[in-house]
Amino acid sequence: MKDSKFVFDKITKLLEHGLVSSRDLTNELVSILKSKRDEIVFKMKLTSKDEFEILSKRVENLEKKLEKSSTRIGKKTKRVKKS
C-alpha cells in the first residue's frame, strides 16, 4: 500500500509540474507574440486607437479655429466702390 501511494504521489507531482510548465509556456508564447506585434506596429509607424482619437479631435479643433478666423477676416474686409 505504501508503494502504491508513493507511485501515485510521484505521478501527481509530475502531472502538476507538467501543467504548470505548460501554462508557463503558453504565457511565454503569448508575451513573445505580443512583443513581435508591437515591433511590427512600431516599424509601420501605426498609431493606437487612443492616439488616433486624440489626433482627430485636435484636427477638428484646428479646423473650427480656422473656420472662425476665416469668417472674421471676411467680415473685417470692406469693399471699396470704384468710381
BELWOVEN-V431666 format. One line per field, one symbol per residue. psi: psi as a letter, one per 30 degrees, with the letter a starting at -180 (. if undefined). burial: 1 if it has 9 or more other ideal C-beta (glycine too) atoms within 8 Angstrom, else 0. A space follows every 10 residues. Layout:
BEGIN
psi=???
burial=???
END
This chain:
BEGIN
psi=eeeeeeeeee eeeeeeeeee eeeeeeeeee eeeeeeeeee eeefhlllee eeeeeeeeee eeeeeeeeee eeeeeekkkk kk.
burial=0000000000 0000000000 0000000000 0000000000 0000000000 0100100000 0000000000 0000000000 000
END
